[in-house]
């Protein structure tokens, strides 16, 4: 009985659209010189690739800030461009490569003002 349960879990995981998307993203963004979001160390220069899930305008301390969520199939990271209301080409679903140092703000991993390249 336990074998069927394990088999069903495995089939369900492989059939899940979210898992399939994560697998595809991991395969797409795996390359040399690029670290996965889940393995990226804090406070060290890193280069990451992924897609932007959300892009929102969230002022911080009276300063405009464009905030985006980067997802690469292994995890998510919040990217914040301070002093920007919008950036041409930056939108949900867009593939992007970013470079910078990951920090932490309110228990959340954040990358402020990264260098970026649209893919």
N, C-alpha and C positions, 0 to 999 in steps of 0.2 A: 504494500500500500504506500509506503514511504517513497518508493521508486517512482510511482505514478505522480505523486505530488511533486517530486523534484523535476520530473520530466515536464509536467505542466508548467511549473515555474520557468523552466528554461525556454519552453516554446512561447510562453506569454512574454518573456523578456525580449526574445528575438522578434516577435510579432508587434511589439509596441512601437508606435510611430515615433515617440520621443527617443527611444533607444536607437532606432534606425537612423534618426537625424543625428544623434550624437556620434554614432559609428561613422557616418558619412563625413561629418565635420572633422573628426580625428584623422581620418584618412586624407582628407583634402588639405588640412593645414599642417600635417607632419612634414617637416623638412629640416635640413641642417641649419644651425644657427638660431632656430626658433624653439622656444621652450613652451610647453603646455601650461595653461593657466594654473592647473592643479599643482604642478611641480615648480612653478616660478618662485624663487626665493624673494623675500622682502629685503629692501634696502640695498639691492644689488642691481646694476644695470641689466635689463632683460629686453628681449625682443619677442613679441607675441603676435599671433595671427588668430583671427576669428571673425565672427559676424556680429553685428550690432543688433541686439534684441530690441532695445528701447532707446529712444533719444528724447530727453526732456529738458526744458529750461527750468532750472531751480536756483534762484538767487541765493547767494551765501554772504551774509554780512553786508547786505546792500549792494553787492557786486553781482552782475549777471554771471551765471555759470551754466554752461551746456554740459549735461550729464548723460552718459551713455553706458549701457551694460554690454560688455564684450563676452561672448560665449564661444568656446572652441570645442565643445563636446566633452571636455574633462571638468570644466568648472566655469564660474562667472567672475568677472572683475568689473568694478565701476571705474569708468574713465571720466575725468572732469577737466574741462577747459575753462579756466577762470577768465572773466572779462569778455566772454563771447556769448552772443545771443543765438547765433547760428553759424554753421560752417558749410560752405557749398560742398555737396557730395556726401555729407554725413547724414545718414538716415537709417531707419530700421531696415534690417535685411542686408545691409551693405557689408561686403567683405573688406577687412582692413588689417593692416600690420602696424603695430605701435611699438615704440621704444621709450624706455624711461625706467624709473625706480618705483617699485611698488611700496606703498606705505599702508598705514591703517588709520581709519577714522571711524569712531563709534563702533568698533568691533568688525568693521567691514574693510576688505582689501580695496585700496584705491590707487589709481595712477593719475597724478595731476599733470596737466599740460604736456602730454607726451608728444614726441615727434611721431608723425603718422604718414602712411602711404595707403591710398585707396587701391584695392586689388580688383 
